[in-house]
């Protein structure tokens, strides 16, 4: 395997971003932070990419930030780099899937939580390890955790920094699916292929509506939904879906603007 810290592989409309430091359980060093930012930033702007899968090489997802890495720059500069990656991932309008095997701890777990869907193997393990390293949450953990599990469970996970297994993570709503190791790749491939065939504009709008809805009033959410549907009606996809429904055929979705 190449020594590039982040590997990119395109299969059709699905881009797989692989953290590639297996000798360090894919702990994130400076080149990997830069590679992740570039990958997420470029994926958002590439119309040929319709789904992004994030995973790790060598049987682990990510052991968090590499605390042994060279640290010559100011801590605030380093944290801005971390924040840039979290924002770049959050701002991808296409569906994102974390494919998790082995450990996902610290920033590694929050990288997975930053994705829309999380598929884990039965042997995956998760921890907000920060407190055991003398640190507090980062890579969006303080924002992501309470939205997934509520404030009390978020405090439990952050303050105790315990390791939990995939089954408990699934029960808490922190994992979407758990699959045997030998089924992980095929299952994620099938989910990604399914999402890549769906109308891209409609998916992007639904994703944003759900994320924004957590901090909106019902009236604001309804107004947002109305604006989103207006955009959908102006694409080729809504008429194509209606025609496919009538003719009992499969629609091909492009996301192209239909208003002339």
VEXDREN-2710 file (C-alpha; in Angstrom, 1 decimal):
% VEXDREN-2710
k/r/px/py/pz
1/UNK/0.0/0.0/0.0
2/UNK/1.2/3.5/-0.8
3/UNK/2.7/5.7/1.9
4/UNK/0.3/8.5/1.1
5/UNK/-1.4/9.5/4.4
6/UNK/-4.9/9.7/2.7
7/UNK/-5.9/7.5/-0.2
8/UNK/-8.6/8.4/-2.6
9/UNK/-10.5/5.9/-4.7
10/UNK/-13.4/6.6/-7.0
11/UNK/-15.8/3.9/-8.1
12/UNK/-18.5/5.4/-10.2
13/UNK/-20.0/8.2/-8.2
14/UNK/-18.7/6.9/-4.8
15/UNK/-15.5/8.4/-3.4
16/UNK/-13.7/6.4/-0.7
17/UNK/-11.3/8.4/1.5
18/UNK/-9.0/6.1/3.4
19/UNK/-6.8/7.1/6.4
20/UNK/-3.6/5.4/5.7
21/UNK/-1.2/5.1/8.7
22/UNK/-2.0/1.6/9.7
23/UNK/1.2/1.3/11.7
24/UNK/-0.2/4.0/14.0
25/UNK/-3.8/2.8/13.9
26/UNK/-4.4/5.7/11.5
27/UNK/-3.7/8.3/14.1
28/UNK/-3.9/11.7/12.4
29/UNK/-0.7/13.7/11.9
30/UNK/-0.2/17.0/10.1
31/UNK/0.0/15.5/6.5
32/UNK/-3.2/13.5/7.2
33/UNK/-5.0/16.6/8.5
34/UNK/-4.1/18.4/5.3
35/UNK/-5.1/15.4/3.2
36/UNK/-8.5/15.0/4.8
37/UNK/-9.2/18.7/4.4
38/UNK/-8.3/18.6/0.7
39/UNK/-10.3/15.4/0.2
40/UNK/-13.5/16.7/1.8
41/UNK/-13.2/20.2/0.2
42/UNK/-12.7/18.7/-3.2
43/UNK/-15.4/16.1/-2.9
44/UNK/-18.0/18.9/-2.2
45/UNK/-17.0/20.7/-5.4
46/UNK/-16.9/17.6/-7.7
47/UNK/-20.3/17.1/-9.2
48/UNK/-19.3/13.6/-10.3
49/UNK/-19.0/12.5/-6.6
50/UNK/-22.4/11.8/-5.1
51/UNK/-21.4/9.7/-2.0
52/UNK/-18.3/9.9/0.2
53/UNK/-17.1/6.9/2.3
54/UNK/-14.5/7.5/5.1
55/UNK/-12.6/4.5/6.4
56/UNK/-9.2/3.4/7.8
57/UNK/-6.5/1.1/6.5
58/UNK/-5.2/-2.0/8.2
59/UNK/-8.2/-3.1/10.4
60/UNK/-8.7/0.1/12.4
61/UNK/-10.6/3.3/11.7
62/UNK/-8.7/5.9/13.6
63/UNK/-6.9/6.2/16.9
64/UNK/-7.4/10.0/17.1
65/UNK/-4.8/12.7/16.7
66/UNK/-1.2/11.5/16.8
67/UNK/0.0/13.0/20.1
68/UNK/3.6/11.9/19.3
69/UNK/3.8/14.0/16.1
70/UNK/6.1/17.0/15.8
71/UNK/4.4/20.1/17.3
72/UNK/6.4/23.2/16.4
73/UNK/3.5/25.4/15.6
74/UNK/1.2/27.2/18.0
75/UNK/-1.6/25.1/19.7
76/UNK/-4.3/27.4/18.4
77/UNK/-2.9/27.0/14.8
78/UNK/-3.1/23.2/15.2
79/UNK/-6.7/23.4/16.5
80/UNK/-7.7/25.6/13.6
81/UNK/-6.5/22.9/11.3
82/UNK/-8.6/20.3/13.2
83/UNK/-11.6/22.6/13.0
84/UNK/-11.1/23.1/9.3
85/UNK/-11.4/19.3/8.8
86/UNK/-14.5/19.1/10.9
87/UNK/-16.2/21.9/9.0
88/UNK/-15.2/20.6/5.6
89/UNK/-16.7/17.2/6.4
90/UNK/-19.9/18.8/7.8
91/UNK/-20.3/21.0/4.7
92/UNK/-20.3/18.1/2.3
93/UNK/-23.8/18.2/0.9
94/UNK/-23.6/14.7/-0.4
95/UNK/-24.3/11.6/1.8
96/UNK/-21.3/10.6/3.9
97/UNK/-20.7/7.1/5.3
98/UNK/-18.1/6.1/8.0
99/UNK/-17.0/2.5/7.5
100/UNK/-15.5/1.6/10.9
101/UNK/-13.5/-1.5/11.9
102/UNK/-11.2/-1.7/15.0
103/UNK/-10.7/1.4/17.1
104/UNK/-12.4/4.7/16.6
105/UNK/-11.3/6.9/19.5
106/UNK/-11.0/10.6/20.3
107/UNK/-10.9/12.6/17.1
108/UNK/-11.2/9.4/15.2
109/UNK/-14.7/8.7/16.7
110/UNK/-15.7/12.3/16.1
111/UNK/-14.6/11.9/12.5
112/UNK/-17.0/9.0/12.2
113/UNK/-19.8/10.8/14.0
114/UNK/-19.4/13.7/11.6
115/UNK/-20.6/11.4/8.8
116/UNK/-24.3/11.0/8.0
117/UNK/-24.2/7.2/8.5
118/UNK/-21.9/4.9/10.5
119/UNK/-21.4/1.2/9.6
120/UNK/-19.3/-0.7/12.2
121/UNK/-18.1/-4.2/12.5
122/UNK/-18.9/-6.3/15.5
123/UNK/-15.3/-5.9/16.8
124/UNK/-15.3/-2.1/16.5
125/UNK/-14.6/-0.1/19.7
126/UNK/-15.3/3.5/20.5
127/UNK/-14.1/6.0/23.1
128/UNK/-14.1/9.7/23.7
129/UNK/-10.6/9.2/25.1
130/UNK/-9.7/12.8/25.6
131/UNK/-10.0/13.0/29.4
132/UNK/-7.5/10.1/29.7
133/UNK/-5.0/12.2/27.7
134/UNK/-5.6/15.4/29.8
135/UNK/-7.6/16.9/27.0
136/UNK/-11.2/18.0/26.3
137/UNK/-13.4/17.1/23.3
138/UNK/-12.4/18.3/19.8
139/UNK/-13.2/17.7/16.1
140/UNK/-16.8/18.7/16.9
141/UNK/-17.4/16.2/19.7
142/UNK/-19.1/18.7/22.0
143/UNK/-21.6/19.5/19.2
144/UNK/-22.1/16.0/17.8
145/UNK/-22.5/13.9/21.0
146/UNK/-25.4/15.7/22.6
147/UNK/-27.3/15.7/19.3
148/UNK/-26.9/12.0/19.1
149/UNK/-27.5/10.8/22.6
150/UNK/-28.7/13.8/24.7
151/UNK/-26.7/15.8/27.3
152/UNK/-26.5/13.2/30.1
153/UNK/-25.1/10.4/28.0
154/UNK/-22.8/12.8/26.2
155/UNK/-21.4/13.8/29.6
156/UNK/-21.0/10.2/30.6
157/UNK/-19.0/9.3/27.4
158/UNK/-16.9/12.5/27.6
159/UNK/-16.2/12.5/31.4
160/UNK/-15.5/8.8/31.9
161/UNK/-13.7/8.4/28.6
162/UNK/-14.8/4.7/28.6
163/UNK/-14.4/2.3/25.8
164/UNK/-17.7/0.9/24.4
165/UNK/-18.3/-1.8/21.9
166/UNK/-20.3/-1.7/18.7
167/UNK/-23.4/-3.2/20.2
168/UNK/-23.6/-0.5/22.9
169/UNK/-22.8/2.3/20.3
170/UNK/-25.7/0.9/18.2
171/UNK/-28.0/1.0/21.2
172/UNK/-27.1/4.6/21.9
173/UNK/-27.7/5.7/18.4
174/UNK/-24.1/6.4/17.6
175/UNK/-23.9/3.7/15.0
176/UNK/-26.4/3.1/12.2
177/UNK/-25.6/-0.5/11.4
178/UNK/-23.4/-3.3/12.8
179/UNK/-22.2/-6.0/10.4
180/UNK/-19.7/-8.9/10.6
181/UNK/-16.2/-8.1/9.5
182/UNK/-16.5/-10.1/6.3
183/UNK/-19.7/-8.3/5.3
184/UNK/-18.5/-4.7/5.9
185/UNK/-17.2/-3.9/2.5
186/UNK/-20.1/-5.4/0.5
187/UNK/-22.7/-3.8/2.8
188/UNK/-21.2/-0.3/2.6
189/UNK/-20.8/-0.7/-1.2
190/UNK/-24.5/-1.5/-1.5
191/UNK/-25.6/1.4/0.7
192/UNK/-23.3/3.8/-1.2
193/UNK/-24.5/2.6/-4.6
194/UNK/-28.1/3.0/-3.5
195/UNK/-27.6/6.6/-2.4
196/UNK/-25.6/7.4/-5.5
197/UNK/-28.6/6.6/-7.6
198/UNK/-31.0/8.9/-5.7
199/UNK/-31.7/12.5/-6.6
200/UNK/-28.6/14.5/-5.5
201/UNK/-30.3/17.9/-4.9
202/UNK/-33.2/16.4/-2.9
203/UNK/-30.7/14.4/-0.7
204/UNK/-28.6/17.5/-0.1
205/UNK/-31.6/19.6/0.9
206/UNK/-33.0/16.9/3.2
207/UNK/-29.6/16.5/4.9
208/UNK/-29.4/20.3/5.6
209/UNK/-33.0/20.5/6.7
210/UNK/-32.4/17.8/9.3
211/UNK/-29.2/19.4/10.6
212/UNK/-30.7/22.8/10.8
213/UNK/-34.0/21.6/12.3
214/UNK/-32.3/20.9/15.7
215/UNK/-32.0/24.6/16.3
216/UNK/-35.1/25.9/14.5
217/UNK/-38.6/26.5/15.5
218/UNK/-41.3/24.5/13.8
219/UNK/-42.3/27.6/11.8
220/UNK/-38.7/28.1/10.6
221/UNK/-38.4/24.4/9.7
222/UNK/-41.6/24.5/7.7
223/UNK/-40.5/27.6/5.8
224/UNK/-37.2/25.8/5.1
225/UNK/-39.0/22.8/3.8
226/UNK/-41.1/24.9/1.5
227/UNK/-38.0/26.6/0.0
228/UNK/-36.3/23.2/-0.5
229/UNK/-39.3/21.7/-2.2
230/UNK/-39.5/24.7/-4.6
231/UNK/-35.9/24.0/-5.6
232/UNK/-36.7/20.3/-6.1
233/UNK/-39.6/21.1/-8.4
234/UNK/-37.2/23.1/-10.5
235/UNK/-34.9/20.2/-11.2
236/UNK/-35.3/17.4/-13.7
237/UNK/-35.5/14.9/-10.9
238/UNK/-39.0/15.5/-9.5
239/UNK/-40.7/15.1/-12.9
240/UNK/-38.5/12.1/-13.6
241/UNK/-39.6/10.5/-10.3
242/UNK/-43.2/11.1/-11.0
243/UNK/-43.0/9.7/-14.5
244/UNK/-41.2/6.6/-13.2
245/UNK/-44.0/6.2/-10.6
246/UNK/-46.6/6.3/-13.3
247/UNK/-44.8/4.0/-15.7
248/UNK/-43.5/1.7/-13.0
249/UNK/-39.9/2.2/-14.3
250/UNK/-36.7/3.3/-12.6
251/UNK/-35.8/7.0/-12.9
252/UNK/-32.4/8.3/-13.6
253/UNK/-31.6/11.3/-11.5
254/UNK/-29.2/14.0/-12.6
255/UNK/-29.8/16.9/-10.3
256/UNK/-29.8/19.3/-13.3
257/UNK/-31.8/22.5/-13.2
258/UNK/-34.9/22.3/-15.4
259/UNK/-36.1/25.9/-15.5
260/UNK/-35.2/27.7/-18.7
END
